Amino acid sequence: MADGFEARLRAVSLRVTRPRLAVLAALRDHPHVDTDAVISLVRADLPTVSHQAVYDVLRVLTDAGLVRRIQPRGATARYETRVGDNHHHVVCRSCGAIADVACAVGHAPCLTASDDHGFVVDEAEVVYWGTCPDCSEGN
C-alpha cells in the first residue's frame, strides 16, 4: 500500500502491520467514515480481521496523531487521515454528510481566541452545520 504509510508508522515508532496499513488506506480513500464502515472496508482486503483489531488500530493511530477522530454533535465518531492542518468540517443536518473546510483566511485565525484564559491554544475545532446540495434538491 502506497502513500508512505510505512514511513508514517515508523516515524511515530509504530510497527508496520497489515491491519494498520489497511485502516490508513481505507481512511485515505473514504474520509469521514465511522468505525463500522472502516471495518467493512478493511475486511475487503483482510477478510479475517476482527472488530476489536480495527478498534485497536483506530485508537493507536489516533493516539499517534496519524488519524483524526471527529464527532459532530449527535453523530457517531468519524475518522480521517487529514491531520495537522487545523481544517474544519461542514455537516449536513439531514443526511449527515461531512466535508472538509479549510481554516478561514490567513494563518489559522481561529487559533487566536478573543480570550484564551491563559491557555496555549494549538487547535480549534469548528463545525459548520447546514444542508448538503443533494438534500437541498429534495426540498
N, C-alpha and C positions, 0 to 999 in steps of 0.2 A: 504494500500500500504506500502510495506516494505522499507528497506534501510535507516531507521532512518530519513525519510523526515520530519516527525512531529517534531522531536528533532531539526533538522537543521533549520526549520522555526522558532521555538520558540527561538532558540539560537540567532537569529537576530531580535527578537521582532516582528515577523510576525504571524498573526493568521493562524491557520491551516484551510484551506478551500479545498473543493473537487477540484476546478479548479487548485489550486496551486499544490496539490498532483498529479493530472493528468498530468500537464505540466512537473513536475520533473520526473515522471515515463516515460513519452514519451521521454524525452531527455536522460534519463539513457539508455533506450533500443534502441534509434535511435540518436546517437550523430551526430552533424554537419548537422541537418536538418533546413530548412528555416521555416518561420512563417506559410506558407500555409500547410506544412507537419505537423507542430505541431498542428495546428487547426484540421486537419483530424484525427490525432492520438488521440487527446483529445476527439473529438466527438465520437470516438469508445466507450469510457467509459461514456461520458457525452453528449448525443446527442443534448441537448438544449443549450449548452454553445455558447455564441456569439463570433464573431470575436474579437470584442472590449475587451471582458473579457480576451481572450487569449493574445492579445496585452498588456493589462494592467498587466497581471500576468508576462509575459516575462520581461517587464520593471521593475517591482517591484523586481523580483528575480535577475535580472542583477544588479540593483542598490544596492541590499543587498549582492552581492557577491556570491550568490548561483548558479548562471548561468553565463557563459561567452558568450559574443556575439563576433563573429568573422566575418569579412567581407573582404575576399580576393579581391584584385583589380578586378573590372569588374564583381563581383558576388553579389548576394543578401546576406543579413546578415544571418548567421547561428548561432545556439546555441548549447551549450553543458554544462553538469553538472561537467565536469572535471575542477576544478578551484584550484588555489593556488599552483600549482607545476611548473609554468613557462614553460610548454611544448609548442611546436611549431606545425606547420602543413605542410603537403605536399599536393599540389593541382594539379590535372590533368588538363592540358591546354585543353584537348579535351572534356572530359565529365563532368568536374567539381567535380569529386570525391575528398573527403578530408579525410586524415588520420592523426592521432596524431604522432608526432615525439618527443621523449624525448630530453631535452636540451642536448647540446653537452657534452663532457667529463668533469667530475669534478663537483664541486658545482656551478651550474649556471654561467659558464664563460661568457655567453652572457650578463650578468649584469655588466660586467666590460668594460665600454666603453673606447675607446682609448683616448677620450677627452670628459668628461661629462659636460664641461662648467659650473661647479658648481652645477649641478642638483644632487639631491639624487635619483638615479635610483633604482626603485623597481620592474620593469617589463620590459621585452623585448619581442617584437613580431616579430618573424621570420617566413616567409612563403617561403617554398621551392616549386618551380614550376617544372613540368615535365609531363610525360605521364604515366598513370597507366598501370599495366600489361594487363588489358582487352583491352585497346585502343592500346597498343603496338602490341598485337597479330594481330590486324586488319590491320596493315601496312605492 
